[in-house]
Amino acid sequence: MSEAVARAASTGPGLLASLAPLLRTWLPRQRWFAGKGRPVSGFSLVAATDLLPPGGRLALLHLLVRAHQPEQRGDCYQLLIGAREALPPRLAPALIGQVRQGPLAGRTVYDAVYDPRPAEVLLEALRSRARVGWLRFERDPGHGIAPDLAPRVVGAEQSNSSVVYGDTLILKLLRRVAPGIHPDLELPLALAREGCARVPAPTGWIRAELGAEPYVLGVLQPYLPGAGDGWERALRGLAEGADFTPEARELGRATAEVHTALARALPTVTLGPARLEPLLTGMRARLDAAVRAVPALRPHAPGLRAAFDALAGHCAAGHTWTAQRIHGDLHLGQCLRAASGAWSLIDFEGEPAKSLAERRMPQPVARDVAGMLRSFDYAAHSARPPAPGTWATDCRAAYCAGYAEAAGHDPRADAVLLRAYETDKAVYEVVYEARHRPEWLPVPLAAAHRLATAPS
């Protein structure tokens, strides 16, 4: 069935046709475009809304556009398109191109996220709880938004775009979007209700009311000025010869506090044979695919498969585990340390390549713990000069010890479960590095060797 189109009258049916030749070139170059390596065969318009009155010197359009690629329907992307008669030099990096036909003919279009004026429009809409076409700008009644906060775009983005307002608030605009409940809004709201201070509580959010399930498009949260992420702090500590284990211990405590609050706020399930089998099937399938894609992994495959077999054997012997909502993509870069020394966890959207339904599935907390343990390995490899040989091992131990202090149980106590999840993560890393960063491949291969030879 064809997708219904929500369109403001002023955008007209010729809008997408006029933009398509420019988007075909521009979109695949964006860091947040998920379909790299495959040509874009066409576009379809999901929704189009004027955010400024048409006919002015600056046109501002909010678009949801589906990019079609061979053998798949394609992903839907959120685009904020600005149109001017001439582009100021400061906006040159945001250039998309000049439109030759349609309602924007003769104008230059660009990614308006980089323009302060459109960023101000978004914040004012959130402040006033505006309803613009199919867009709903909402905020927590208990959190006011001050006017006249100067915006600036955050440069180091991967799967989304963020704008900071006056070092007070940060708006994350989701780029690849889908209808349904989004964990990057759902989980911080749930944690706020539990009073968990480890995660900034959402101040506002943007949704598109299209059909039975809305699209979550953006989340506004408090900005932590002067905060540095865990990756930066770990590398700085390594460069300065500082001991990072106290920080790792506090990170473990922060993770455990978030997990405990999520288990209170949202339902948990028991992971027995019926629920574990699909997880194990996925782990084994990913290992088989990785061995085919990266021959260097083949010598380790039997030992890695043994990690999954051991978990299956535990389950067959009657062991069960608790599964709950978790972060889903936890690593050092997803943790912020404020000037006060307190650690926060951010970016709860999970792995962007997975569907919303997959990201919202309950999982054992061991999956988050495994992600952080792998992150220590990566930090040790990235350090210049090289990290001491025991640095990653010491940080891993400190992190788990801190987790145990806050949660009352040490993730290392269930070594079979933790090994299976760390193995699955390392297998994913092997494929990723082989495809995108071959020079990094030795990092997950070394982990694969360690995990494959670990005692059962």
N, C-alpha and C positions, 0 to 999 in steps of 0.2 A: 504494500500500500504506500502511495506517495506521501511525503511528509508535508503537513500543513504549513503554510507560510504566514507569519504575522508581520505585517508591513504597515508603516506609517504612510499616509497618502502622499506626502511630499517626496518620498524616496523613489516612487514610481517603479514599474516593472523593469525598466532598462538599467536600473542601478547596478545590479550584479554583473550583467553582461558588459557594462562599461569598465568595471573594476577587475573582472576576471583575468585579462591579459597581464595586468600588473601583479595581482595576487599570485598568479602561477609562478612568477619569478621570485617575488619577495617572500612569500610564506615559507617555502622550504629552507630559506636561509636563517630563519629565526630559531634560536636555541630551544624554544619551547615547542617547536613543530615535531610531532611524534612520528611522522611517516617518512623520515629521511631514508634516502636510498631507493625510493619508489617514485615514479613520476606521478604528478597530479593530472588526472584525466578530465576533471571538471569540478564545478562548484554548484551547490544549491543553497538557496537562501532559507534559513529557518526563521529568522526574525530581523526586522530593521526598525529602528526608532530614532527620531530626531531628538537630541538632547539640548539643542539650542534652536531658536526659531529660524526656519529656513530663510534664505535671502540675505543674511548678514555677511560681514567680511569674513567671519569664521563660521564654517559649517561643522557640526559635530554629530556624527552618526554612531550609534551603537548597533553592531551587527553580530548575529550568530550565523556563521557560515559553515556548511559542511563541505569538506574537501574530499572528493572522491578519488580513489586510487585503484589500480588494477586488482581484481579479485577480492575487493572488499568494499563495503558501503562507505567507509571513510569516517573520520572523526569530525566532531563539531567544535569550532573554535570561536572564542569571544574576541571580537576586534573592536577597538575604539578608533574610528577613522576621523581625522581632522582634514578639512579642505580649505585651502587659502589660495588667493590669486598668485602669491609668491611666497616661498618658504624662507623665513629668516635663517641666516647662517647657523645660528645655535641649534636649529632643528634639522640640520642636514643629515645627521646619523639616523633620523627617524623617517627619512624619505621613502615613500612607496613608489611614486611616479606621477606623471601628468595624465589626466583623464582626457580623452579625445572625443567622447560622445556621451550621451545620457544626461541625467540631471546635474552632474558635476562637470560637464564638459568645459575645458579650458582651465580648470583649477588643478592645483597640485595637492595630492593627498599624501598623508603621512600617518605614522603611528602616534596617535594623540596622547598616549600614556606619558610621552616625554615632554609634553607641553604644559606649563603651569596653569594656563587658563582652563583647559578641560579637566585637569586634576581638581581645580577649585570647584568646578561644576559638580563633580561627583561628591565631594565632601559636603557641599551645601545641600545637595539632594538627600544625603544621609542625615544631616543635621535637622532638616525640615520634614523628614519622613515622606519624601515626595513619591508620587505615583505618576510615572511618565510612560504612557503607552502600556506595554506589557511588563515594564520594569517596576519593581517594588524596592524602594530604599527604606530599610528598617533599622531601628536601633533599640538598644536596651533602655527602657524608660529611666532606669536608675543611673545612666551614664550620659551626661551632657557632652556636647561637642562645641568647643569654642569656635567662634568665627575667626576668619583672617589668619588661619594657620598656613604658613608658606609651604608649598609642596616641593618635593624633590624626588626624582625617580631613583630607585636602588639599582645600581648597575649590575651587580653580580647575581643574576637570576638564572635559573635553569628551566623549570617547567612552568613558571608563572611570572608575573610582573608585579612589583611592589612600589608603592609611593609612600614616602614618609612626610607627615605634616607637622612642621614646627617642632620636631624632636619630641612630639607628644603622642602621635598616633601613627599607625602604619596600616595601609590598605593593601591587602593581597588580592590581586585580580587573577582569577583562575583563567587560564587560556584554553585548555582542552576541557570541554564541559559536556555533561550528560544530565538528563533528567533523573531526579531521585535525591534521597537524603545524602548529603555530602559529609564525610567524617571530619573534615577540617572545620566545619561549623558545629556539627552534632557533638563531637567529643569535648571541645572546649566549653560549650554551653553546659554539658552534663557535669564537667569538672567544676565549673563556676557554681552550680547549684550545690555541689558537695563542699564548697569552700576550699578547694584545693588551690593553694597559692602558687603552685609550681608551673601553672600554665596561664598566660595572660587571658583574661576573660574577654570575650567578644564585646565590643562597644556597639557595632552595627554590622549589617550585612546587606548584600544586594541579591535579589532573586528575579527571575523571569517567570511569570505565570503563563506557561504555555502547556495546555493539556492537563492531564490528571496529575502529573508530578512536576513541580517547579524545577527549574535549573538554579542551583546556587552558583553565583557569578563572582562574588567577592566577600571578603571578611575584613572588617576594621577592628583592630586591637590596639591596646596600649603599646607604645614604642619604648624600649628600654635604652635610653641614651648611654653611651659609654660601654655598653655590653659587648663582649666578644664571644664568638662561638667556640665550642670546645675544640674544634680542629685547629683554629688559629692559636688558641692558648696552649694546646699540646705542642705544636711546632715551635712556638716561642719559648716554652719551657725547655724543650730539647736543645734549642740553639743556645740558651743561656745556662744549660747544665743544671736546671732546677729540677727538684723532685716533683713529679706529677701525681704520685700515688695519693696524696691527700685530696687532690681535685677528683681523681678517679673514684675515691671512696664516697665523696659527696655526690658525685654523679649517680652512683649506685643507689644512694639514699633517695635522691630525687626521683629516679625511675621507679623505685619501689612505692614511693608515696603516690605517684600518678597511677600505677597499676592498682593499688589498694583502693583509691578513690573511684576508679573506673569500675572495679568489681562491686562496689557499693551502689554506684549510680545506675548501672545497666545490667541486664540479665547475664548470668553465667550458665554454662552447660557442662555436663560431664562428658569427657572424651573417652569413649569406650571403643570397642571394635567397629561398630557401624560408622562412627564419625571419624575414627582414625584411618580407616582403610582408604578413603579418598585422598587424604593428606599424603599417606605413604605412596599411593599410586602416582601422585603428582611429583613427589620427590624422586622416585625411581625413573619416571619418564624424563624429567629434567636431566638426570645423570646420563641416561642413555643418549639423549640428544647432544649433551655436552661432549661426550666421548666421540661421537661422530663428527662434531664440529671442530674439536681441538684434539688432535691425535696425541699431544703431549700428556693428556690426562689419562690415556688408556692404561698405563701401568698401575695407576692408583685406583682404577675402577673397582676391582674386587674388594679392596679394603673399605672404600667409600660405601659400596652397596651393603657391606656388613654392618655399617652404622644404622642403616634403615632396617635391615633384618633384625638387628638386636632390639630395636624399638617395637617391631612387630612381635617378636618373641615375648617381650615384657607384657604386651597387651594380651597375647594369647594365654599368658600365665595368670591373668586376672587383674593386672594393673590398670588403673584408670587415672585420668588427669583432668584438671579443671581448665576449661577454655573460657576466655572472656574477651572483651574488647581491649585492644592494645594500640600502641602507636602505629606499628605496621611498617615503618621504614626508619628505624632508630639508628643513628650514628652520631659521631662527635659534632658534625655540622648542624645537627638538629637540636643542639643544646646551647643555651646562652647563659653566660655568667655575668650578672649585674655587678656594678661597682661595689655593691654591698657584700659581694662574695656569694650571693645566693644563685643557685642554678635553676633555670627554667627549661621546659621542653616546648618546642614549637613544631609547626608544620605537621599536622595530624592527617594529611590527606592520604597517606599510605603510598604504595608504589603506583605512580601515575599510569603505568602500562596496564594495570589490572582494572577490571570493571568495578563500579561502585559496590555491587553486590559482593564481589570477592573481597574488597577492602573492608567491608563491614562484617565479615564473618568472624565469630569468636575464635581466638587462637590461644595456645598456651603462652604465658609470659616469656617462656624460654625463647620464643622467636625474637622478641625485642632484645633480650639479653645477648643472644647470639650475634645480632647485628652490631651491638656496641663492642663486643669482644673482637669481632673482625675489624672494626674501625681502629682499635688500638694497633693491630698489626699494620694497617695502612699508614698510620701516623709514624710508626717506627721506621718504615721503609722510606717515607718522604723526608725524614729529617736530614738536614745538612748542618754539621757533620752527621754521619750515621749514628743512630741511637745505640746506646749500650745493649749488649746482647740480651739482658734480662728485662729491658724496659717494658716491652709489651706484656711479658709474663707477669711482672710485678703490678702493672696497671690492671690487668685482667683480674688478678687476685684481689686487689684493693676494691675494684668495682663490685665484685661479687660479695665481698665482706660488707661493704656499705649497704648493698641491697639487703643482705641478711639482717643487718641491724634494724632497718626500717620495716621490713616485711615479716620478720620472724622465721624466715626459712631461706636457706642458701641455695641459689639455683644450681650450684655444683653438686648438691646432694642428689639430684636426679641427673646423673651424668649421662645416662643413655638418651634421655630426651634432649638435653642440651647439645650432645654430640651430633644427634641427627639434624637438629636445626642449624647448627654451625656448619655441618657438612653441606646441607642444602644451600646455604648462603655462599659458601666457598665455590660450589659448582656454578652458581649463577655468576659469580665474579670472574671465573675462568673464561666463560663465554663472552662476557662483556669486555674484558680486557683484550682478549684475542681479536675482537672485532673493532674496538675503538682505540685502545691504547696498548699496543703489543709490548711496549717497553715495560709496562706494569705487570705483565703476565706472570713473572716469577713470584709476585706476592701471593696471589691465590694458589699457585701451584705448590708453593712451600707449605701453605696451610693444608692443601689436599694431601700432601705427603704425611704431614703430622697427624691428620685425622684418620688417614687410611691405616696408619701403623699404631694407633692408640689401642690400648688393651680394651677388650670387649667388657 
